[in-house]
Amino acid sequence: MLISQIKGSNGEIIVAVREPGGAAKAVKNAGSVYALAMEAANKGKSLVSVIEAHGYGDAVDLEKAYADGSFLPPITHPDAAHLHLTGTGLTHLGSAATRDSMHKKTTEAAEETLTDSMKMFKMGLENGKPKAGEKGVQPEWFYKGNGYGAAAPGAPLVSPSFALDGGEEPEMAGIYVIAEDGSPFRIGFALSNEFSDHVTERINYLYLAHSKLRPASFGPEIRIGAAPEDIRGTSRIKRAGKVIFEKPFLSGEANMSHTFANLEYHHFKYGLFRVPGDVHVHMFGTATLSFADGIKTEEGDVFEIEVADFGLALRNPLKIDAEEEIVVKQL
């Protein structure tokens, strides 16, 4: 089942659900995806059973809502500060050729000659998929922001004036709520654009934290449940209506050096991320970047990430923010 949120004419949230390829219907008295998910988590029920108990109302035209700019992120929190945008990287193998070449480099090179990134990648290859009951190696982790940095599908991804680059990162994101007893529950997975500043990151890996403090977009729909083993789609950039970049996008554990369970454990092992009522959008990395192919994005470019199993494509135009003068005043 796919679930999404539309902004109603009176500002209310309309929750729409559908089966892949099917028509969408509103969920009666839903309130929001967050409200439905918390109801399920706190009552020990599946989200699908909660949705079915609420029942279905009017048909929802998702394509029209997209065209009208009415989509909201597929989950929001009543207090945006309690929605956390985080991510992990160096988790994907890429193509078979990339996997073989990288594996060869990591096994043949002397440990002291490896970059920190290659060491991290090697650690994932060796122990990112632990046996049942065992703990795997912890991955790279970064913070992107909170709900104030979540861009709705169709809305601009705003790059700050001081940024040196604004580039897409097509990824899968896990969507989670924390129950009143502190237990994390996964709603499902969604497409995400983990928008980043790759030029700043390349200056020095210690700038990674700076480069990730950018908005992100996810959705338009969340696929409820587990992710497919092998996820295949397309990442593209359009400029003035013409495609200037297009490449396959691969994800799922068949194309990763870590299991989702291992990545989830190393996020939620911190009590800070198990605060009752919070929402987490955790992005799982990618092997496809236009930046790596020499693409320099421009204002007005449209990022598009598409995977048939996850519903509508995720589209966001790039916008460059105006320069701000920041002055700290003494109280």
C-alpha positions as CSV (number, residue, x, y, z in Angstrom):
1,M,0.0,0.0,0.0
2,L,1.1,3.6,-0.8
3,I,0.2,6.5,1.5
4,S,0.6,10.2,1.0
5,Q,-0.6,13.6,2.2
6,I,-2.4,16.3,0.3
7,K,-3.2,19.9,1.5
8,G,-6.9,20.4,1.5
9,S,-8.7,23.5,0.4
10,N,-9.2,24.6,4.0
11,G,-5.7,23.8,5.0
12,E,-6.5,20.4,6.4
13,I,-4.5,17.3,5.7
14,I,-6.0,14.7,3.4
15,V,-4.4,11.3,3.7
16,A,-4.6,9.3,0.5
17,V,-3.9,5.6,0.1
18,R,-3.8,3.3,-2.9
19,E,-2.3,0.1,-4.2
20,P,0.6,0.6,-6.8
21,G,-0.9,1.4,-10.1
22,G,-4.4,2.0,-8.6
23,A,-6.6,4.9,-7.8
24,A,-6.2,6.8,-4.5
25,K,-8.9,7.3,-1.9
26,A,-9.0,9.5,1.2
27,V,-8.8,7.8,4.6
28,K,-11.8,8.9,6.8
29,N,-11.0,10.9,9.9
30,A,-7.3,10.3,9.5
31,G,-6.0,13.7,10.6
32,S,-2.6,13.0,9.2
33,V,-0.2,10.1,8.4
34,Y,1.5,10.9,11.7
35,A,-1.8,10.5,13.6
36,L,-2.5,7.1,12.0
37,A,1.0,5.8,12.5
38,M,1.0,6.8,16.2
39,E,-2.4,5.2,16.7
40,A,-1.0,2.0,15.2
41,A,2.3,2.1,17.2
42,N,0.6,2.8,20.5
43,K,-2.2,0.2,20.1
44,G,0.1,-2.5,18.8
45,K,-1.7,-2.7,15.5
46,S,-0.5,-2.7,11.9
47,L,-0.8,0.6,10.0
48,V,-2.8,-1.1,7.3
49,S,-5.4,-2.5,9.8
50,V,-5.7,1.0,11.3
51,I,-6.3,2.5,7.9
52,E,-8.9,-0.1,7.0
53,A,-10.7,0.5,10.4
54,H,-11.0,4.2,9.6
55,G,-12.4,3.4,6.1
56,Y,-12.2,5.1,2.8
57,G,-13.9,8.2,1.5
58,D,-13.7,10.2,-1.7
59,A,-11.4,9.5,-4.6
60,V,-8.2,11.6,-4.7
61,D,-6.6,12.7,-8.0
62,L,-2.9,12.5,-7.1
63,E,-1.7,13.7,-10.5
64,K,-3.8,16.8,-10.2
65,A,-2.7,17.5,-6.7
66,Y,0.9,17.2,-7.9
67,A,0.3,19.7,-10.7
68,D,-1.5,22.1,-8.4
69,G,1.3,22.0,-5.8
70,S,-0.9,20.5,-3.2
71,F,1.4,17.7,-2.0
72,L,2.8,17.8,1.5
73,P,5.7,15.6,2.6
74,P,4.1,12.2,3.2
75,I,4.6,12.5,6.9
76,T,4.8,15.7,9.0
77,H,4.9,16.4,12.7
78,P,2.6,18.9,14.5
79,D,5.9,20.4,15.8
80,A,8.4,20.4,12.9
81,A,11.3,20.4,15.4
82,H,10.4,16.9,16.3
83,L,10.9,15.5,12.8
84,H,14.5,14.5,12.3
85,L,16.3,14.3,8.9
86,T,19.4,12.1,9.1
87,G,21.3,9.9,6.8
88,T,24.1,7.4,6.2
89,G,26.5,6.9,3.3
90,L,29.1,4.5,1.8
91,T,26.4,1.9,2.0
92,H,25.9,1.0,-1.7
93,L,27.9,-1.2,-4.0
94,G,27.0,0.5,-7.2
95,S,27.3,-1.5,-10.4
96,A,28.9,-5.0,-10.5
97,A,32.0,-3.5,-12.1
98,T,32.3,-0.8,-9.4
99,R,31.8,-3.4,-6.7
100,D,34.6,-5.6,-8.2
101,S,37.0,-2.7,-8.7
102,M,36.4,-1.2,-5.2
103,H,36.6,-4.6,-3.6
104,K,39.9,-5.2,-5.4
105,K,41.3,-1.9,-4.2
106,T,40.3,-2.5,-0.6
107,T,41.8,-6.0,-0.5
108,E,45.0,-5.3,-2.4
109,A,45.9,-1.9,-1.0
110,A,47.9,-1.6,2.2
111,E,45.7,-0.4,5.1
112,E,47.7,2.8,5.6
113,T,47.2,3.9,2.0
114,L,43.4,3.8,2.1
115,T,41.4,7.0,2.5
116,D,39.0,7.2,5.4
117,S,36.1,6.8,3.0
118,M,37.6,3.7,1.5
119,K,38.3,2.3,5.0
120,M,34.6,2.9,5.9
121,F,33.5,1.3,2.7
122,K,35.7,-1.8,3.4
123,M,34.3,-2.1,6.9
124,G,30.8,-2.2,5.5
125,L,31.8,-4.9,2.9
126,E,33.3,-7.0,5.7
127,N,30.6,-6.6,8.4
128,G,27.7,-4.6,7.2
129,K,25.4,-7.6,6.9
130,P,25.8,-9.4,10.3
131,K,24.3,-12.8,11.0
132,A,21.0,-13.0,12.9
133,G,21.5,-12.0,16.5
134,E,24.9,-10.3,15.9
135,K,25.7,-6.6,15.7
136,G,27.3,-5.4,12.4
137,V,29.7,-2.5,12.0
138,Q,28.4,1.0,12.4
139,P,28.1,3.1,9.2
140,E,28.8,6.7,8.5
141,W,26.1,8.9,10.0
142,F,25.1,12.6,9.5
143,Y,22.4,15.1,10.5
144,K,20.6,17.1,7.9
145,G,18.1,19.1,10.0
146,N,14.5,18.9,11.2
147,G,11.1,19.2,9.7
148,Y,11.7,22.9,8.8
149,G,14.2,21.5,6.2
150,A,11.7,19.1,4.6
151,A,10.7,20.2,1.1
152,A,7.4,18.9,-0.2
153,P,7.3,17.0,-3.5
154,G,7.1,19.6,-6.2
155,A,8.5,22.4,-4.0
156,P,11.9,23.9,-4.5
157,L,15.0,22.6,-2.9
158,V,16.6,25.8,-1.7
159,S,20.4,26.0,-1.8
160,P,21.8,28.8,0.5
161,S,23.7,31.7,-1.0
162,F,27.0,30.5,0.5
163,A,26.7,27.0,-1.0
164,L,29.4,26.0,-3.5
165,D,27.1,23.4,-5.1
166,G,23.6,22.0,-4.9
167,G,23.3,18.5,-6.1
168,E,20.9,15.6,-5.9
169,E,21.4,12.3,-4.0
170,P,18.7,9.8,-5.0
171,E,18.1,7.5,-2.0
172,M,15.7,5.3,-0.2
173,A,14.5,6.8,3.1
174,G,13.1,4.8,6.0
175,I,10.1,6.6,7.7
176,Y,9.7,6.0,11.5
177,V,7.7,7.1,14.5
178,I,8.5,6.5,18.1
179,A,5.7,5.0,20.2
180,E,4.8,6.4,23.7
181,D,6.9,3.6,25.3
182,G,10.0,4.7,23.3
183,S,9.9,1.9,20.7
184,P,10.8,2.8,17.1
185,F,8.3,1.7,14.4
186,R,9.0,1.8,10.7
187,I,6.0,2.9,8.5
188,G,7.9,2.0,5.4
189,F,10.2,3.4,2.7
190,A,10.0,6.4,0.4
191,L,12.1,7.9,-2.4
192,S,14.2,10.8,-1.2
193,N,16.5,13.5,-2.5
194,E,19.3,13.9,0.1
195,F,20.2,17.2,-1.4
196,S,23.9,18.1,-0.6
197,D,26.8,20.5,-1.4
198,H,29.4,18.1,-3.0
199,V,32.0,20.8,-3.7
200,T,32.1,21.8,0.0
201,E,32.4,18.1,0.9
202,R,35.3,17.6,-1.5
203,I,37.4,20.4,0.0
204,N,37.9,18.3,3.2
205,Y,36.0,15.4,4.5
206,L,35.7,17.3,7.8
207,Y,33.3,19.6,5.9
208,L,30.9,16.7,5.4
209,A,28.8,18.0,8.3
210,H,28.5,21.4,6.7
211,S,27.7,20.0,3.3
212,K,24.7,18.0,4.6
213,L,23.0,20.9,6.4
214,R,20.7,21.4,3.4
215,P,17.0,20.7,2.8
216,A,15.8,17.3,1.7
217,S,12.7,16.0,-0.1
218,F,11.0,12.6,0.3
219,G,7.9,10.9,-1.1
220,P,5.5,11.8,-2.7
221,E,4.3,8.4,-1.3
222,I,5.5,6.1,1.4
223,R,5.4,2.4,0.5
224,I,4.1,0.8,3.7
225,G,6.1,-2.3,4.8
226,A,9.5,-3.8,4.0
227,A,11.5,-2.7,1.0
228,P,12.1,-4.9,-2.0
229,E,15.5,-6.7,-2.1
230,D,16.4,-5.2,-5.4
231,I,15.2,-1.6,-6.1
232,R,15.7,-0.2,-9.6
233,G,14.8,3.2,-10.9
234,T,16.1,6.3,-12.6
235,S,17.6,9.6,-11.5
236,R,17.5,12.5,-13.9
237,I,17.9,16.3,-14.2
238,K,15.9,18.4,-16.5
239,R,17.0,21.9,-17.6
240,A,14.5,24.0,-19.6
241,G,12.4,20.9,-20.1
242,K,15.3,18.8,-21.6
243,V,17.1,16.0,-19.9
244,I,20.7,16.8,-19.2
245,F,21.5,13.9,-16.9
246,E,19.9,10.4,-16.6
247,K,21.3,7.3,-14.9
248,P,19.9,4.1,-13.3
249,F,19.3,4.3,-9.6
250,L,19.9,1.1,-7.7
251,S,19.1,0.4,-4.0
252,G,17.8,-2.4,-1.8
253,E,19.9,-4.8,0.1
254,A,20.9,-6.7,-3.1
255,N,22.8,-3.5,-4.0
256,M,24.1,-2.6,-0.6
257,S,27.0,-3.5,1.7
258,H,24.8,-3.1,4.8
259,T,21.4,-4.4,5.7
260,F,18.6,-2.0,6.5
261,A,18.3,-3.6,9.9
262,N,22.0,-2.9,10.7
263,L,21.6,0.7,9.6
264,E,18.5,1.1,11.6
265,Y,20.0,-0.4,14.7
266,H,23.0,2.0,14.6
267,H,20.6,5.0,14.4
268,F,18.1,4.0,17.0
269,K,20.7,2.6,19.5
270,Y,20.9,6.2,20.7
271,G,18.3,7.1,23.3
272,L,18.2,10.6,21.8
273,F,16.5,9.1,18.8
274,R,13.8,7.2,20.7
275,V,12.0,10.1,22.2
276,P,8.2,9.3,22.3
277,G,6.2,11.0,19.6
278,D,9.2,11.9,17.4
279,V,9.4,11.2,13.6
280,H,12.5,10.1,11.8
281,V,13.3,10.2,8.1
282,H,16.6,8.3,7.7
283,M,18.2,8.3,4.3
284,F,20.2,5.2,3.3
285,G,22.8,6.4,0.7
286,T,23.3,6.1,-3.0
287,A,25.7,5.1,-5.8
288,T,24.3,7.6,-8.4
289,L,25.4,11.3,-8.4
290,S,25.3,13.7,-11.3
291,F,28.2,15.6,-9.6
292,A,30.4,12.6,-10.2
293,D,29.7,12.9,-13.9
294,G,30.7,16.6,-14.0
295,I,27.2,18.1,-13.9
296,K,27.0,21.6,-12.4
297,T,23.5,22.3,-11.5
298,E,21.8,25.6,-12.1
299,E,18.8,27.4,-10.6
300,G,15.6,26.1,-12.2
301,D,17.0,22.6,-12.9
302,V,14.4,20.0,-11.9
303,F,15.6,16.8,-10.1
304,E,13.5,13.7,-10.8
305,I,13.8,10.4,-9.0
306,E,11.6,7.5,-10.2
307,V,11.0,3.9,-9.0
308,A,7.8,2.3,-10.2
309,D,7.3,0.3,-7.0
310,F,7.3,3.5,-4.9
311,G,4.5,5.4,-6.7
312,L,4.8,8.8,-8.2
313,A,8.2,10.2,-9.1
314,L,9.8,12.7,-6.7
315,R,10.4,16.1,-8.4
316,N,11.9,19.2,-7.1
317,P,13.3,22.3,-8.8
318,L,16.5,23.9,-7.6
319,K,16.4,27.4,-6.2
320,I,19.3,29.6,-5.0
321,D,18.5,31.6,-1.8
322,A,19.2,35.3,-1.6
323,E,22.2,36.3,0.5
324,E,21.5,37.1,4.1
325,E,23.4,39.3,6.5
326,I,23.7,37.5,9.8
327,V,24.6,39.6,12.8
328,V,24.7,38.2,16.4
329,K,23.5,40.9,18.8
330,Q,24.4,41.1,22.4
331,L,21.6,40.9,24.9
